[in-house]
């Protein structure tokens, strides 16, 4: 799945901070994805039934929604909360373990974008939140197209800090940019036979404690893989920003503004 194995598979080394510091996703974005994809519609009556599993609606070979690169289940949880049948696919064993602890009803499978452990035409929707920038786009696009049923959709989702806010721009100067922030999340590339069909942005604010703020930073792959001295120096500068910036000093919690970017893709007609 990853283009950079060291970074993409580093998250499990700091799974606790990932769980504490990474934001969830705004309800409006999730609702819009589901409106676009309609993953709750009945199965196609022309599709042959699976005689081996006629009464097993949650069988992982026949999911309705697949959350690829699911991590600890940040986006998966929003799908489960809406009553959807979800199978999570995640290459990092430590992240999968935390996901199953957080969401015990979800089947979490080892796999990657390039090698999805799922049957052909078995999903109405594949979601990829904070992970498309790690995959081989062409190989993963072919795999997603294989797994999607006719009319199914791929949803690419990113939470990006809103650098139009002055102190957030300063934060970016202190902590640097992640792979997600360097990536084109407005017109993300997809490979044949998929094509982009819709895009929307959702602005929202995630209120976090000081502990969660630091965890948001230390859960970044490039921070996890930093030398200790470099990481300590960066975190000291982060503490100084929180303690001295006029919009942040004296606060016990911090309103982190995000832009959630969502792209819908389908198999080209």
C-alpha positions in Angstrom: 0.0 0.0 0.0 2.6 2.6 1.0 4.9 4.5 -1.3 7.2 5.2 1.8 7.1 2.1 3.9 9.1 3.6 6.8 6.7 6.5 7.2 3.4 4.8 6.2 3.9 1.9 8.6 5.3 4.1 11.5 1.9 5.0 13.0 1.6 1.8 15.0 4.7 2.8 16.9 2.7 5.7 18.4 -0.8 4.3 18.2 -1.8 5.9 21.5 -1.0 9.5 20.3 -2.7 8.7 17.0 -5.9 7.8 18.8 -5.7 10.7 21.2 -4.6 13.4 18.8 -6.1 12.8 15.4 -9.5 14.4 14.8 -12.7 12.7 13.8 -14.6 13.9 10.7 -17.5 16.4 10.5 -21.0 14.8 10.3 -21.8 17.0 7.2 -18.9 15.4 5.3 -19.9 11.9 6.2 -23.6 12.6 5.3 -22.6 14.1 1.9 -20.5 11.0 1.1 -23.4 8.7 1.9 -25.8 10.8 -0.2 -23.4 10.5 -3.1 -22.7 6.8 -2.7 -26.0 5.5 -1.4 -24.4 2.4 0.2 -27.5 1.5 2.1 -29.5 0.6 -1.1 -30.6 -3.1 -1.4 -28.3 -5.5 -3.2 -28.6 -5.7 -7.0 -31.4 -8.3 -7.6 -29.6 -9.3 -10.8 -26.4 -10.2 -8.9 -26.2 -13.9 -8.2 -26.7 -14.8 -4.6 -23.9 -16.5 -2.7 -25.3 -19.9 -1.7 -22.5 -20.5 0.8 -23.6 -17.5 2.9 -27.3 -16.7 2.2 -28.0 -15.5 5.7 -24.8 -13.8 6.8 -25.2 -10.1 6.1 -22.0 -9.1 7.8 -19.7 -11.7 6.1 -16.5 -9.9 5.2 -16.6 -11.4 1.7 -19.8 -9.3 1.0 -19.4 -5.9 2.8 -21.5 -2.9 2.0 -18.8 -0.4 2.9 -15.0 -0.8 3.0 -12.8 1.6 5.0 -9.3 1.3 3.5 -6.3 2.4 5.5 -8.7 2.6 8.5 -6.0 3.1 11.1 -7.5 3.1 14.6 -11.0 3.6 13.2 -11.4 7.4 13.2 -13.5 7.4 10.0 -14.8 3.8 10.5 -16.6 4.9 13.6 -18.7 7.5 11.7 -19.8 4.8 9.3 -20.7 2.3 12.1 -22.6 5.0 13.9 -24.9 5.2 10.8 -25.7 1.6 11.0 -23.7 0.6 8.0 -22.0 -2.8 7.4 -18.3 -1.9 7.5 -15.2 -3.9 6.8 -11.9 -2.2 7.8 -8.7 -2.9 5.8 -5.4 -1.8 7.5 -1.9 -2.9 6.9 -0.4 -2.1 10.3 -1.1 -4.8 12.9 -0.9 -2.4 15.9 -3.4 -0.1 14.3 -5.7 -3.0 13.5 -5.5 -4.1 17.1 -6.5 -0.7 18.4 -9.4 -0.5 15.9 -10.9 -3.8 17.0 -10.6 -2.6 20.6 -12.4 0.7 19.7 -14.9 -0.9 17.4 -15.4 -4.6 18.4 -18.3 -5.1 15.9 -16.1 -4.2 12.9 -14.2 -6.9 11.0 -10.7 -5.6 10.5 -8.6 -7.3 7.8 -4.9 -7.1 7.0 -4.5 -5.7 3.5 -3.5 -2.8 1.4 -4.8 -0.6 -1.4 -2.9 -2.7 -3.9 -4.1 -6.0 -2.4 -7.6 -5.8 -1.1 -8.7 -9.0 0.7 -12.2 -8.8 -0.7 -14.4 -10.3 -3.4 -15.1 -8.7 -6.8 -18.2 -6.4 -6.8 -18.7 -6.8 -3.0 -18.9 -3.1 -1.9 -21.1 -0.2 -2.6 -18.6 2.3 -1.1 -14.9 2.3 -0.4 -13.7 5.1 1.8 -10.1 6.2 2.2 -9.5 8.8 4.9 -6.0 10.3 5.4 -4.5 7.4 3.5 -4.7 7.8 -0.3 -1.4 9.7 -0.4 0.3 6.5 0.8 -0.9 4.2 -2.0 0.2 3.3 -5.5 -2.6 5.2 -7.2 -2.8 3.1 -10.4 -2.7 -0.3 -8.6 -5.1 0.8 -5.9 -7.5 2.3 -8.4 -7.7 -1.0 -10.2 -8.3 -2.9 -7.0 -11.0 -0.5 -5.8 -12.7 -0.7 -9.2 -12.6 -4.5 -8.8 -14.2 -4.5 -5.4 -16.9 -1.9 -6.2 -20.3 -3.2 -7.4 -21.9 -1.5 -10.4 -22.5 2.2 -9.6 -20.4 2.0 -6.4 -18.2 4.9 -5.3 -14.8 5.7 -3.9 -14.6 8.5 -1.3 -11.2 10.1 -0.7 -11.2 12.2 2.5 -8.6 14.5 4.1 -8.7 16.6 7.2 -6.3 19.5 6.5 -5.5 22.3 9.1 -6.9 25.6 7.9 -3.8 27.7 7.4 -5.9 30.7 6.5 -6.0 31.2 10.3 -2.8 33.1 11.3 -1.9 31.0 14.3 -2.4 27.8 12.3 0.0 29.1 9.7 2.5 29.8 12.4 1.9 26.2 13.7 2.8 24.9 10.3 6.1 26.8 10.4 6.9 25.1 13.7 5.9 21.5 13.0 6.4 21.3 9.3 4.2 19.6 6.7 2.9 16.1 6.6 2.7 13.9 3.5 -1.1 14.6 3.5 -0.5 18.4 3.6 2.0 18.2 0.7 -0.4 16.1 -1.4 -3.0 17.4 -3.9 -6.1 16.7 -1.8 -8.2 19.1 -3.9 -7.8 17.3 -7.2 -6.3 14.0 -6.0 -5.1 11.6 -8.8 -7.1 8.5 -9.5 -6.2 5.8 -12.0 -8.2 4.0 -14.7 -10.8 2.8 -14.7 -11.8 5.4 -12.0 -12.5 9.0 -12.6 -13.3 11.9 -10.2 -16.9 13.0 -10.3 -17.6 15.3 -7.3 -15.7 17.4 -4.7 -16.7 19.4 -1.6 -15.0 21.1 1.3 -16.3 21.3 4.9 -14.9 23.8 7.4 -15.2 23.0 11.1 -13.4 23.3 14.4 -12.0 20.6 16.6 -11.6 21.7 20.3 -8.6 19.9 21.8 -6.8 19.9 25.1 -3.1 20.6 25.4 -2.4 16.9 25.7 -4.4 16.2 22.5 -2.7 19.1 20.7 0.8 17.6 21.4 -0.5 14.1 20.5 -1.8 15.5 17.2 1.7 16.6 16.4 3.6 13.5 17.7 1.2 11.2 15.8 2.6 12.5 12.5 4.7 9.9 10.6 7.6 12.3 10.0 7.6 13.2 13.7 7.6 9.6 14.8 10.6 8.9 12.6 12.6 12.0 13.7 15.7 11.8 15.8 15.0 12.3 19.5 16.9 15.6 19.7 15.2 17.0 16.7 11.7 16.0 17.9 12.4 17.5 21.4 13.5 20.8 19.9 10.4 21.0 17.7 8.1 20.2 20.6 9.8 22.9 22.7 9.0 25.4 20.0 5.4 24.2 19.9 5.1 24.7 23.6 6.4 28.3 23.2 3.9 29.0 20.5 1.0 27.8 22.6 2.2 29.8 25.6 3.0 33.1 23.9 0.8 33.5 20.8 -2.0 36.1 21.7 -4.7 33.8 20.3 -3.5 30.8 22.4 -1.8 32.0 25.5 -3.6 31.1 28.8 -6.0 28.7 27.2 -6.7 25.2 28.5 -8.1 24.1 25.2 -7.5 25.1 21.6 -9.9 25.5 18.7 -8.2 23.7 15.8 -9.8 24.7 12.5 -9.9 22.2 9.7 -11.0 22.0 6.1 -12.2 18.5 5.3 -11.8 17.8 1.6 -13.8 15.0 0.0 -13.6 13.6 -3.6 -16.0 11.1 -5.0 -14.8 8.8 -7.8 -16.5 6.1 -9.8 -15.7 3.7 -12.6 -15.8 5.7 -15.8 -18.9 5.1 -17.9 
